[in-house]
Amino acid sequence: MGKSLVIVESKAKAKTIGKFLGKGYSVKASIGHVRDLPKKKIGIDVENGFAPTYVTIRGKAKVLKELKDAAKNANMVYLASDFDREGEAIAWHIAQYLKLPEEKTRRVVFNEITKSAILTAIKQPGVIDMNKVGAQQARRVMDRLVGYEVSPVLWKTIYYGLSAGRVQSVALRLICEREAEIEAFDPVEFWTIDAVFANAAGAEIEARLERIDGKKIDINDGDRAGAIVATLEGSNFAVSSLKKRVRKVKPLPPFITSTLQREAASRLRFSSKKTMMLAQQLYEGLPISDKDENIGLITYMRTDSTRMADQAISEARDHISASFGKDYLSDRERRFKAAKKAQDAHEAIRPTSVELTPDSLHAHLSVDQLRLYKLIWQRFVATQMAEAIYENTTVDIESKGHMFRATGSVVRFAGWTAAYPLIRKDIRELPQLEEGEELSLVAMTPNQRFTKPPARYSESSLIKELESNGIGRPSTYAAIIDTLKRRKYVAVEKRQFRPTELGRTVWNLLGKAFPNIFNVEFTAGMEDELDRIETGEDNWVQVVSDFYRPFRSQLDEVEGQTADLKQSLIKETDRHCEKCGSVMVEKWGRNGRFLACSAYPKCKFTSPLKGDEPPEFDIKCDQCGAPMIVKHGRFGEFLGCSKYPECKNTMPLPTGVSCPEDDCPGLLVQRRTKKGRVFYGCSMYPQCSYAIWDKPVPVTCPSCQAGFMVEKKPKGGDKELLCLECGERMLPGSEGVGDEPS
């Protein structure tokens, strides 16, 4: 009798699950999706029910052959891709390609990669959920229709290669509209008056003027502020009111995908992409025992549910009693309600075993893996702990009808914050005071202030905004944000998003051309439609059809206006062409804005915009001695002489990495073989022939202190850094705590 075949998504997961299941099972990995819409054509038959044409993803033919060979001899095939829409679609594609008969095909899902969870799932198999498959197909088809039919509008009006995504464009809109609010903001002057008082024992109290004759103050100029200070100089002050209030604070719910991304962004400075990559590694399993067995450390990381398993809650409560003491244990098991629109398909994100404490894993995880795991572990344990107790004190200090207020807050019992510390700026203990007690004025200072514009979005606040508006779903936030960065539609400044000029231009054009498609309400409504497809309430073909009819009508109208849209992006300047004297205009090209002669095509003179000149390197032309500058060509960036066209010398772009050969003064630069393949070689060639295929980056290896590492991207994996000397691997951006998100 043949073995049962289990097909999962990743190789790491396959290795772990194979050990758990034993000899009767063969576990293979699909390494993510195996089939998708074709890259070079739309692949959707709009006239025949939006039927998609799926093709094998490049590089997956070998994987599919291995799966097909294994399935032939298997007595049962368990499709164990992730339990979300994408995972369901992967299972369906595999079943379709392998032509698996229903009687030997089962669908299994794992909320966590532990032996008990795996064995339980195998004993309780199900079937492929075609409603989930339909929801995924609807999203994929709509995204393809928008991407393939709107992006050409950007190509014709701005430049070739830009993209317009159904959801990413709405996220870009939010960022651009916030920037417009900031630019339009008109600050308003106001003044505060702060005072320092002291009691008889010399203890000082800081307070701020709140009311005059019982009315809330509104001081909008310095003269009035100065007059108030003058009025109170030499006055007698006393405590008119002293109130203390005990406040109990309940713990936060366990993590779901969006809250994990937000907290990791604000506390750990991780990008959402990095957070999800690390969470995937923790979920799939890491070797943490002497047996070198991979063990899944957290439950599935794509979830919108705060539900927790009874056994997990029980284990957490036992741990709290043993480690923190019974005083820190909540009176009863605490559970949390999921949001109204939550699909509730998975548990919350939690550790698979609370006994796997962060301290016990210190030697087995990378720095960033441990930081994220600790965050998840602490948050989960805190859910079953007692409430934190704070004592808040409010003191009013008066003289001549002027009331100053001081507030303080102290922790009376840490409760759940002993496990999951909060960052609070309001913790301040006031000295012991009594009502009627007289205080002496130490200092009084008027301060000029101005109202502030709304803050730019950070990763955390953008995810919160997307979630609150129902745009996208937790599993899509990382991809949305990563796309905006990669397309250079946004820049990150002080961990906040600022739209680039390109991003604003793209949004202005899309907003003008497609006002009804790229708006918050419409996009949120489409997410609700996808949810209804998943629950079986709606048919995916009908949903796509209802979306496409008005979309196509609007697109037809826009396609007739591309010339006008392109013209609206051209701005006249006060400069004149050096060759023919015509007015120069600002245009968009593949490398950004530039100046072009308005007499084009008769005159083809162009020039960089003032302030946009190519950056100079500290490298001199070896032919004329002029500075070399970055230029762009059909094969990417290179160094060209700043005196072009008088001097046409070029050089490869340096990487910032010195040649590792002994006594060689050269730098590693990008080169190409005769067939066009990129490699990196020494700038001193032919005197030095050192060369490597992988891109070197100026990052010192944390293990052996080698001077550089190289970028590697394993098939089906994410980019990582590799040391060629000792083999150390790490994620980009993890070379220093607090670095910008990778």
Disulfide bonds with the S-S distance in Angstrom:
none
